[in-house]
Amino acid sequence: MRLFSTVALVATISRLSSTQQIDPDSVSSSTRDQWCTSQKSQCPLICLQVYENTTTGSDPEQNDCDADTLDYSCVCANGASPNVSEYSLTIPYFECTEYNNQCVANCASGNNQCASDCRTKHPCGAQSPKRYNITTTTSSSIASATASSTGGGSQYGSFDSQGDGKSAGALAVDFGASYGLAVMVAGLFGGFALVL
């Protein structure tokens, strides 16, 4: 019981610290239900990306969302709570976009500057997202990859293993030229068959 109270307190504090708050009742209950469904589906994905751990997996320790109050919790298997405001399709993201929509609706008709300010001064989602699972490359490995891609017999940039040098785009055009007319004739024939 104490753990639930702590989670509820953390969820309430996270809502209070948000700069773009909305009245949950200003959004339809079906929309809030969709937001909560999305929040709950994003939590395991965020945990997997942020706290990649093959021993604990991506199943969150807690993953709750209350559609009436828009309070949520996302606690990963390692006990850490990721900053879900850095991601799209989460409650903070939906609240932010709705805040901006309501701001635009409150602008005087024809006041484009007001509408622009509503969105540009209150950006939603991550502005400088943390890059997880990145690979660093050295300039020597890039140089060797470039050298091997320009050398003879290389298959980079080509699906052709016989060496006639056609790129993927050329193969797609050849395929379209060969079979496009046949598909169009079959479609016309099928249309006439339906009319009869």
N, C-alpha and C positions, 0 to 999 in steps of 0.2 A: 504494500500500500504506500509505503514511503517513497519507493522508486517512482510510482505513478505521479505522486505529488511533485517530486523533483522535476520530472519530465514536463508536467503541466506548467510549472514555474518557468522552466527554460523556454518553453514554447511561447509563453506570455511575454517574457522579456524580449525574445527575438522579434515578436510582433511590435512591441513598443519601440524597439530600436530602429525599426524600419522607417525610412523617411517618407515613403509614399504609402500612407494608410488609407484604406477605404472602409466605409461602413459595409459589413458583409451583407446587410439587408438591402443594399442598393444594387445587388446582383441577384439574379434569379436563382432559386434553389437548385434547378437542374444544371445551371452553369457552374455553381459552386461544387456540385457533386462531380462534374467532369474535371474540375480543377483538382479535387482531392484524389480522384482516380489517377490522374496524371502524376500528381506529386508522389503517390505511393508507388507508381511504376518507375519513376525516375530515381527514387532513393537507392534501390539495389545497384542500378547502373552507375550512379555517382560513387557509391561505396567501392564498387569494383575498380573504377578508374582512379579514385583518389588514394585508396588504401589497398592496392592490389596485394593480395595475400592468398596464396593457393592453399594454405592450411586452414584458414577460417572461411574462405569463400566470400561471396558477395551478399549472402543473406543477412539483412540488417538485424541487429538485436532488437530494435524498435522501429516501426514504420507505421505511424498513425496519422490520420488527418480527420478533423472534425469539420464537416461541411457547413455547420451552423455558425461557427465562430471563425473558421479558417485557421485555427490553431493546428499545428502539425509537429511531428517529431520524426527525425531521421537519425538514428544512432546505429553506426556500423558495427560489425561483429567484433571489432577490436575496442569498442566502447567510445570511439571518437565520433563527434558530430560534424559532418562536413558543412561548409558554408554554401547552402543550396541557393543562395541569392546569386551565385556566380553562374548559374545554369538556367537554361530556358525550360519551360514546361513544369515549373515548380510554383508553389504558392507565392513566394516573393515576386517572381516574374509576372504571374497573372495579376497580382495586386498592383504592381507597378504599371502594367499596360492599361488596366482598368482606370487607375488614377489619372493617367494621361488622357484616356478617352473622355472621362468626366471633365477634366480640365478644358479640353477642346470644346466640349459641349457648352461649357460656361462662358466661352469667349463670345464677344459681341459678333453678330452676323457680319461677315466680310472682313473681320480683323485677322488677316493671315499671319501677322507677326505674333499675335497672341497664341494662335494655334501652333505655330512653329516653335515658339518658346516652350509650350507645354511638353513637347516631345524632346526637343534638344537639351533643355535644362534638366530633364528627368529621364536620362537614358535607363533602359531596362536590360537586365542580363549583365553578363561580365563585360567590363570595359577593357580590362587587361587580364584576360584569363590566365591562370597558371597553366603552364605546359607540363603535363604529366606524360610519362612514358615516351620521352623524346630520345632520339638517338643522335649522338654527336658524330660528325665525320671530319676527317682531317683533309687538308687540301691535297695531300699526296694520293689518298684513296679516290678523290674526285678526279684528279688528273689521270690516274690509271684507268678509271672507268671511261673517261672521255677518250683516251687513247685507244682502248679496246673497242669502243663503239664506232670509231672511224676506221679501224683496221679492216683488212679483207676477211671475208667469211663471217662477219659478225651478223647476228640475227636481231640486234637491237632495233626497235622501231619497225619490225616487219614480222608478219605471220608466215611468211613464205619460207619454207625450208629447202626448196629447190634452187634458190639463189637467183630468181629472175628479178628481185629487187622491188617488188610491188609493196607499197605500204598498206597499212590497214585501211586507210581511206580509199585507195585505189581498188582494193579488193571489194569494199562495200559498194562502190560505184559499179564495178563489173557485175556484182551480184544483182544489184537493182536493175541494171540494163537487161540482164538475162531473164530475170523472173518477173519483173514489174509488169510487162505487157500481159503475161500469162495470168497474173493475179487480177488485173483489171478486166480482162475478157471473162474470166470465171465469175467475177462480181456482177458484170452486166448480164451474163447468162442467168445467174441466180436471180437477179432482179426481175428479168422478164418471166422466169418460171413462176415467181410469186404472183405477178400480175395476172397470169393466165389461170 
